[in-house]
Amino acid sequence: MTMWVWRLPPEDGYYNDATQMQHDEQFYKQSTHPNPQRYVSCNFRPIRIGECRTWVINEIFNQQKLRQGWCGIDLDINLPEAIWMRNYQLIDPNKGLLAEVKRRYQILSLLLDIRAGDTVFLPRVGNNQLSYDDFTVVTAAGSYYFENRSRENMYWKRDYGHVIPVDGNLTRTFPYSQTTLQSGDFGAPFLKCLVKVPDHIAFLCRLWNFQLHDLSNP
């Protein structure tokens, strides 16, 4: 069993822009793309990333799906790295610099290492809501799979096709406290969207104690 820290989208800022959507629509209709018919026009409206975060949290509690963004057509992480990076560069020229694409692939490829029974800590996630006072712990019910969301009506929801199924019966929410975990426990080195808890840091003992005692006592 492996433990992970998974960060959801931030609360501030706006999600994507109309320029990117217009590029996508034009790009996918070009015959040079290997799948020119797979793009479906959709509705666009600027939304705060917090609205996106709320939806992602709802998916955890209501659909038992832990979702990650940086997705799109032909961006299944099971693809060979070179092909995935090529596809990403084609789809997102604004963030298509090789170093940035490789950074995103390296983070997302960790999804392939999550197995059924792994424990995932979600900072700032309350009981089906954003919370600065709580964290949620979920248990993976299976391995990663890719969900093609190209026909999703809302543009921004297409970005969340990377999925880890979770066991709804084992989803637990806890307040930050001295007896559980504190918000500072999820600082460095857990600042990326997904980080495997390394086995060489002292914090691992704290997590293990929490895992063995708190999670076994509803």
C-alpha positions in Angstrom: 0.0 0.0 0.0 1.3 3.4 -1.0 0.3 6.8 0.2 -0.2 9.9 -1.9 -0.9 13.6 -1.5 -3.2 15.0 -4.2 -3.9 18.7 -4.6 -7.1 19.8 -6.3 -7.3 23.0 -8.5 -6.7 26.3 -6.6 -9.5 28.5 -5.5 -8.5 31.7 -7.3 -8.2 32.7 -11.0 -10.1 31.9 -14.1 -10.2 28.7 -16.1 -8.9 28.9 -19.6 -10.0 31.6 -22.1 -12.0 32.0 -25.3 -8.8 32.3 -27.3 -7.8 28.7 -26.3 -11.2 27.4 -27.1 -11.3 29.0 -30.5 -7.9 27.4 -31.2 -9.1 24.0 -30.1 -12.2 24.2 -32.3 -10.2 25.3 -35.4 -7.5 22.7 -34.7 -9.7 19.7 -34.3 -11.6 20.5 -37.5 -8.4 20.5 -39.6 -8.0 17.4 -41.7 -4.3 17.1 -40.7 -5.3 16.1 -37.2 -5.5 12.3 -36.9 -9.0 12.5 -35.4 -10.6 15.6 -37.1 -14.2 14.4 -36.4 -13.8 14.0 -32.7 -14.1 17.6 -31.7 -17.6 18.7 -30.7 -18.5 22.4 -30.3 -19.4 23.4 -26.8 -20.5 26.3 -24.6 -17.9 28.6 -23.2 -18.1 31.1 -20.4 -15.4 32.3 -18.1 -15.6 30.6 -14.7 -13.6 30.9 -11.5 -11.3 28.0 -10.9 -13.1 27.7 -7.6 -16.2 26.6 -9.4 -14.1 23.9 -11.2 -12.7 22.8 -7.8 -16.2 22.5 -6.4 -17.2 20.2 -9.3 -14.1 18.1 -8.9 -14.9 17.6 -5.2 -18.5 16.7 -6.0 -17.2 14.0 -8.4 -15.2 12.5 -5.5 -18.2 12.2 -3.1 -21.0 11.6 -5.6 -19.4 9.7 -8.4 -16.4 8.1 -6.6 -14.1 9.5 -9.2 -10.8 11.3 -8.3 -10.2 13.5 -11.4 -7.1 15.3 -12.6 -6.8 17.9 -15.4 -4.2 18.5 -18.1 -6.3 16.3 -20.3 -7.7 16.3 -23.9 -8.2 14.1 -26.9 -5.5 11.5 -27.2 -3.8 12.3 -23.9 -4.3 8.9 -22.2 -1.3 8.6 -19.9 -1.0 4.9 -21.0 0.4 6.3 -24.3 4.1 6.2 -24.9 5.8 9.3 -23.5 7.0 10.6 -26.8 3.5 10.3 -28.4 1.8 11.8 -25.4 4.1 14.8 -25.4 3.7 15.3 -29.2 -0.1 15.2 -28.8 0.0 17.7 -25.9 2.2 20.1 -27.9 -0.3 19.9 -30.8 -3.3 20.5 -28.7 -1.9 23.3 -26.4 0.6 25.5 -28.3 0.4 28.2 -25.6 2.0 25.7 -23.1 3.7 23.5 -25.6 7.3 24.3 -24.6 9.1 21.0 -24.3 10.2 21.5 -20.7 6.7 22.4 -19.6 5.1 19.4 -21.4 7.7 17.0 -20.0 7.1 18.4 -16.5 3.3 17.8 -16.8 3.9 14.3 -18.2 6.2 13.4 -15.3 3.6 14.5 -12.8 0.6 12.8 -14.6 2.5 9.6 -15.2 2.5 9.0 -11.4 -1.2 8.2 -11.8 -0.1 4.9 -13.4 1.5 3.9 -10.1 -1.7 4.2 -8.0 -3.2 0.9 -7.1 -6.3 -0.4 -5.4 -5.9 0.0 -1.7 -3.6 3.0 -1.9 -4.4 5.9 0.5 -4.8 9.4 -1.0 -4.8 12.5 1.2 -6.7 15.6 -0.1 -5.7 18.8 1.6 -8.4 21.5 2.0 -11.3 19.2 1.1 -14.1 18.9 3.5 -17.3 16.8 3.4 -18.2 17.4 -0.2 -17.0 20.9 -0.1 -13.9 23.2 -0.1 -12.7 23.6 3.5 -9.6 25.4 4.9 -10.2 23.5 8.2 -10.4 19.9 7.0 -8.7 17.3 4.8 -10.2 14.2 3.3 -8.7 10.7 2.9 -9.8 8.4 0.1 -8.9 4.9 -0.8 -8.2 3.9 -4.4 -10.7 1.3 -5.7 -8.7 0.6 -8.8 -6.1 1.8 -11.2 -6.0 4.8 -13.5 -8.2 5.0 -16.6 -8.7 7.6 -19.3 -12.2 9.0 -19.9 -12.8 10.6 -23.3 -14.7 13.8 -22.5 -14.6 15.4 -26.0 -18.4 15.5 -26.1 -18.8 17.3 -22.8 -20.9 20.3 -23.3 -19.0 22.6 -20.9 -15.6 23.3 -22.3 -13.6 23.3 -19.0 -15.0 19.9 -18.0 -13.2 18.3 -20.9 -10.0 18.8 -19.1 -10.7 16.2 -16.4 -10.4 12.9 -18.1 -7.7 11.4 -16.0 -9.5 9.3 -13.4 -8.7 7.2 -10.3 -11.8 5.4 -8.9 -12.2 5.6 -5.2 -14.1 3.5 -2.6 -17.0 5.6 -1.4 -17.4 3.5 1.7 -13.8 4.4 2.8 -13.9 8.2 2.1 -13.3 10.0 5.4 -13.0 13.7 6.3 -11.0 15.0 9.3 -10.4 18.4 10.9 -6.9 19.7 11.0 -5.7 19.2 14.6 -2.9 18.1 16.8 -4.4 14.6 17.1 -4.9 14.1 13.3 -2.8 16.1 10.8 -2.2 19.8 10.5 -2.4 21.9 7.4 1.4 22.5 7.5 1.9 18.8 7.2 0.9 19.1 3.6 3.5 21.7 2.7 6.8 20.9 1.0 7.4 18.4 -0.5 3.7 18.0 -1.3 3.2 21.2 -3.3 2.6 19.6 -6.8 -0.8 18.3 -7.8 0.3 14.7 -7.1 3.1 13.5 -4.9 4.0 10.0 -3.7 4.8 10.1 0.0 8.5 9.2 0.1 9.7 6.6 2.6 12.7 8.5 3.8 11.1 11.4 5.5 10.0 11.7 9.2 6.5 12.8 8.1 5.9 9.3 6.8 5.8 8.0 10.4 3.2 10.6 11.2 1.1 9.6 8.2 1.5 5.9 9.0 0.3 6.5 12.6 -2.7 8.4 11.3 -3.4 5.7 8.7 -3.2 2.8 11.1 -5.2 4.4 14.0 -7.6 7.1 12.8 -8.7 5.4 9.5 -9.4 2.1 11.3 -11.7 3.7 13.8 -14.7 5.4 12.1 
